[in-house]
Amino acid sequence: MGRKYFGTDGVRGTANKHPMTAEMALRIGAAVGRYFRNDGLNNHRVVIGKDTRRSGYMFENALTAGLTSTGMNVFLLGPVPTPAVGLLTSSMRADLGVMISASHNPAEDNGIKFFGPDGFKLSDDVEQEIEALIQSGVEPVQAVNIGSATRIDDGRFRYIERVKSSLPSAVPLRGIKVVIDCANGAAYRAAPEALWELGAEVIPVGTSPNGVNINQGCGSTHPATAAEAVVAHGADVGISLDGDADRVMIIDENGQVADGDQLMALLASHWAEQGRLKGGALVATVMSNLGLERFLQGKGLRLERTAVGDRYVVEAMRKGGYNLGGEQSGHIVMTDYATTGDGLMAGLQFLAAMAETGKPASELTRSFETVPQLLKNVRYEAGQAPLEDASVKAVIAAAEQELAGKGRLLIRKSGTEPLVRVMAECEDADLLETTVDSIVEAVQQAL
């Protein structure tokens, strides 16, 4: 049975439009509270973090109301990165962690992500059970059992210490000039502070959130801003995070941008040389470039592919006993240190490689030649299903036949935005563009 509210990463949409309304957030809070407080006792905890969107205040209050109405005790962290919520859920022995964020989406969007008591994101099965409770509604507890709400002031500092501990103490950052772009988001204080405390010379970008400028012309979805700062300041490297700091892009000293595939290639080969890569494999999604797979094969390593979504990467990592995975979009998951993607930690691992090898960022961000890849998005409205259109199916079938033996094609609905994503890989650039454009045009006509 398909899920009605949950996508690939929690519930997400435009604030004040279904399902991202205060009323729905209250219902979601009550449903998830009832699910995790299933023994009637009053000692259950939930931690809530958020990014810097203005609507975060509204959803924080609504979720708190729903959760406390079912007897959950709420601990409010304020603005912290998504990985901090996963960390603190586990370290504070909470039953549940909640992050209010729409990640890389524009400021008018927001979302709600959930972490279980182990600090990992919830499975599809658990989310489906919570959806059933949202649909049916839950009875509030008696007045004597209503939960409490408490502000936690040191969540950011606990996270900073955990991030710093992931960098070997023998690796110095002194003398490394780093541009850190925080996307005016959740890491606007934590990321610069952590880098400064580790001894780097820090040039902060995107650290003046006002509630509406998150991801606006900055961050991992707009890495040109950090690239300009790297060149202007003569920095050694740039680290560009997204709104909730679970994604990262790396910029070399020349202002060239490297995506998650290049960073994963570096870390996988570097860790393998050090004997740290478990299982001899990297876990990535179907979106990762074929060049990454060929690079790993040349190193005697494997690429294990999953569906799109960092939590599917994590599920495969846990099942197979692997400790490194991620997405081309910049989610880098290192389960030796964190339970979810952590852009800042991944950035520190890149800095460690720079310090240990003595090589410039430009050399470390070009591990392999990418196979030409083209991705185009088509936006659709609620209720529309263009991929079900017969003419679209026919064009896709023809494209698959044309690419057979020459490349690969991936068409899917985004799990976080109302977009149809059309991606193809092919050595023949003309064929690549023609193939993608034909499908995009068919989808647009169907709409």
N, C-alpha and C positions, 0 to 999 in steps of 0.2 A: 504494500500500500504506500502511495506517495505521501510525502510530508507536505503540510499546508503552510507552515510558518518558517520552519528551519531550512536554511540553504546549506552551502558547503561550510559556512563558518558562522553558525548561530542564526539569529533573526536580524534582518537588515532591511532598510528602506528609507524613504524620505520622512523626516520628522513631521509629526502631526498628520500623517496620512497612514491609513491602515497598511501593515500591522504595527507601524512604529508610532503609536499614540500613547498618551499617558494611561488611558484606560486599559489598553492591551498590556502595557508594561506591568500594571498592577495585577492583571489576571495571570500573566506569565510568572510574576514573582510568587503569587499565591500557589500556582500549580507546581513550580519547581520546589518551593518550600515544603509543600505537602509531600512531594516525592521523596525528598531527602530527610524529612522529619517524620519517618513512618513508624516510630515506636512510641510516640506520645510524650517523650521526655523533653525537658526544657533546657538541655545542655548543648543544643545544636548550634553551630556557627556557620556564618557565611561572610566572606570578604568581598567587597565591591570596590573596583577601581574604575576610572574613566579617563577619557582623553580630554581635550580642551574645547570641544564643541559646546556652544551655548545650550543646546538642547540636553546636554548631559545632566544639568541640574534637574530638569524636569523628570528625566528617566531615573535618576538616582533616587529622588523622593518617591516616585511611583513604585519602583521595585522594592524600596525599603518598606513601604506601606504593605505591599502584598506579602513580602517575606515575613515581616513581624506579625501579620495577621494570622499566620499559620504557626507561630511560636518560634520562628528562627531568630537567633540573636545576630544582628548585623554589625559588621565592622567596616567603616567607611575609610578608604585609603586616599581619596582625592585623586588628582591627576598622577597616574603612574603608567609605565609601559605595560602592555599586555603580558609579557613574560613575568613581570613582577607579580601579577595576580596568580599565575600558576605557581610561582615560588612560594608566595605567602599563604596560599590555600593549604599547601602541604606543611610548611613550617609552623603555621599557627594551629595546626590540627583541625582545620575547618572541614565541614562536610561538603562545602560548595564554594566555588569562586565565580564571580561575575565580573566581566569587563564590558563597560558601556563604550562602544566605539564602532565606527564604520571604517576603521583602518585607513586605507588609501582613498576612500570615496570623498566627494566634496563635502563642505561643511554642512550643507542642508540635510545630508543623510545622517543616520545614526544606526547603531546596531547593539545587540546584546549577545555576548559570547559566554559560554559556561565551561567551568572546569570542575572535575570531580575531586574527591578528597585526596587522590594521589597526585593532583596538580596537572593531570592530563585532560584534554578536551573530551567531552562526552561522546559516546558512540551513537551511531544512527538509531540503534534499538532503544537506547535510553531516551533520546530526543523524541522518538515516536511515542513512547509511553507518556512523556511530559505533554506532548501535543494532545493526547487523549484527555488528560486532566484539564488542559486549557479549554477544550471543547465542552467538557461536561461541567466544569466549575468545581470548586472545592468549598467545603464548609469552614468558616473561620473558627479558631479556637475560642474557648471561653476567656473572658476578660482577664482572669487570673493567670492565664498561660500566654498572653501576648508577649512577643519577644522584645528585646531592647535594641537600641542603636547607639553605637559608640564611634567617635572619630579616632583614627589611628594616625598620629602625626609623624611617625618615623618610618613609614613604609618605604619611602623613596630611599632613605639611607640604608635600610636593610638590603634593598635591591642593589644599590651601588656596591656594597661590600661583597655581595655574591658575584657581581659582574667582575670586580677586581680580582677575586680569588680564581677566576678562570684563566688569568694570565700568569704564567710561571714567574715566580719572584726573581728569577735570574735574567729575565728578559727586560732590558731597560727601554723606556720610551723617551728618555731625555734626548733632546736634539731632534726629535721627529716633530715636524710642524703639520698639524692635522686640521683640516676644515671639517667641522661636524655640522651637518644640516639636519635639524630636528623637525622640520616640516610644520613649525608652530604647533606641534602636537605634544603627546604625552611625555616625551623624553626631553622636553625643552630645558629642564634643569638637571635631570639625572645624567644625561650623556656628557655634557660639557664638564660637569663636576667630576665624573669618574675618570675621564681622560686627563684632566688637570691633576687630580690626585695621584695618577700613575706617572706623572712627570712630563707628559706631552705638552708642546706649545699649542694651545687650542685657539682656533678661530671659529667662533660660533656663528651659525646662520640659521634663520628660522626659529628664533628663540623668543619671539614677542607675540604670543598668542593673544587674540582679542575675542575669541569665541566664534569668529566667522572666517578666519584666514588660515585654518588648518589645511594643509596640502595645496594651498593657493600659490601657484608659481614657485613651489619649492618642494623639497623632499624627494623621495625615491621615484615618484611619478613625474617629477620635473627636475632631473638631475643637472640640467644645464646651469641652474643657479649655483649649485655647489661647484660645478666645473669652472665657472667664471671666477668664483672666489679662490679656487686653488691656483689658477693662473695668475690672478691679480696679486695674491699674497706670496707667490713663490712657494706654496706649500708642497710637502712631500706626497700627500695623499688626501683624498676627501672621502668621508663616510656620510652617505645620504640615507636617512631613515624615512619611514612613512609615518602617518599620523599616530599610530599606536606603537611604533618602534619594533614591530616584529618582522619588518622587511628591511633590506639594505641593498644599496648599490655602492660600488667602489669606484672612485675616480682617481686616475693616475696623475702624476705630476704634470702631464701635458694637457690635462683636462678631458682625457678620453674616458668614457664610461664603460664599466664592466658589469655585466648582469650576474644573476645568481648562478648560472651555469659555469661561468669562468671562475667564480669564487669557490664553487663546490669542487671543480677540477683541481684547483690549487690545494685546497684543504685535503682532499682525498689522497692525492699523490704525496703531499707533505706528511700526512699522518701515516700513510702506508710505509714510507721510508723510516719513520720513527717507531714503527711497530704498534701504532695506536689505533689503526683502522680495524674495527671488529668485522669479522666475516668476509673480509676482502671485497666489500661491496659498498656502493653508494646507492641510496634510495632517492629517486626523483620521479616526477610525474611524466605523463605522456607529452607534456609541452616542452620538455627539455630537448635541446638541439641534438641532432644525430652526431654532430661533431664531438660532443661530450662523450657519447657512448663509444665512439671509435677511439678517443683519447684514453679512456679507461681500459679498453681492451688491450691497447698497446702497452699499458702498464701491468697487464695481468690481473686487472680488477674487473668487477662486474657492475653493471647498472641495473638496478631493480626498479621497474617502472610501476607507478600507481595511478589511480584516478586523480584529477586535479583537486587540490585542497591539501593544506599542510597537515590536517589531522589524519588524512589517509596515508600520508607519508609517515607520520608518527606511528600509526597502527602497524604498518608494514615493518617499520624499524623494530618495534617492540616484539612483534611476532617472530622476526628473523634474527633477533639479537644484534642488530646493527646499531652503530652509534653516530652515523653521519647521514644526513639527508636534506632535502629541501626542494625548492622550486626555482625555476628560471626567473620568476618575478621577484626573487630576493628573500623569500623565507629560507633561512638556514637553521636546521634543527640539529643540535648537538646534545644528545641525551646524557652525555657524561656531565653536563653542566645545567641543562634546562629541560623543561617538559614540553616546550613549544618553540616556535621560531623566535630568535632573539637577534635583532639587527646589530645592537651594540656589541654583544658578545662575539658575533661573527666578525665584526669590524676589528675587535681586539685580536682575534685569531689571525687576521690578515696582517695586522701590525706586528704580531709575533713572528710571522713568516718573514716580514721585511727585516726585522732586527736579527733574526737567526741566520738568514742567508746573506744579508748585506746587499741584496738586490733591490733596485728601484721598483716602485709600484708598476711602472709600465711593463717591466719584464714579467712580473708575477701575475698580471691580469690578462695575459695572452697565452694561456696554456695550449689552446687548440684553435684551429681554423674552423669557424662555424660553417655549416652547410646553409646556403641561402634559405632564409625562413621569412615568411610574410604572414602577418596577422592583421586582420581587419575586423572591426566590430560593427554590428548593425543594431541600433536601439529599437525596441518594440514596446508596445503598450500592454498593460495588464489585460489578460484574456486572449491575447493574440498567440498563435502557435504556428509561426511560419514554417518551421521544420516539418510540420505535418502536411504541408501543401504538396500535392502530387507533382506539380511542375518543379518545385524545389528538389524533391527527391530524385526526379529524373536528371536534373543538372548535376546533382552530387554524384549519382551513379556514373554519369558520363565522365566526370572529372576523375573519379577513382580509377576508372578504366584507362584514362589517358596517362595517369601517374603511375600505373602499375609497373613495378620494377625500376622506376626512375626517382621515386620520392614517396612521401606520405602525406595524408590529408587528415585533418581533425576538425570536425564541426561540432560545437556544443553550445548549450545555453550556459551563461555565466551563473554561478551559484550565489553571487553577491550583488549583481546589478542586472537590470532588464536588458541584457545584451545577448545577441547571437555572435559567438566568436568563430571566425573562419580562419584556420591556420593551415598552411601547407609548407612543406620543405621539398626542395628540388635543386639539383645542380644547374639546371637550365633556367636562368633568370626570367626569360621571356615566357616560358611555359608556366613558371611559378606565378607570375603576375596575371597571366590570362586565366589560369585556373581559379585563383582566389576571386578575381573580379567577376567572373561568370557566376559564381555562387552568390557573392554579395548582391549582384544585380537581380538574381532570381529571388533572393530573400526580400529585397526591397520591393520588387513587383508584387510579391505575395502579400506584403503588408499594405 
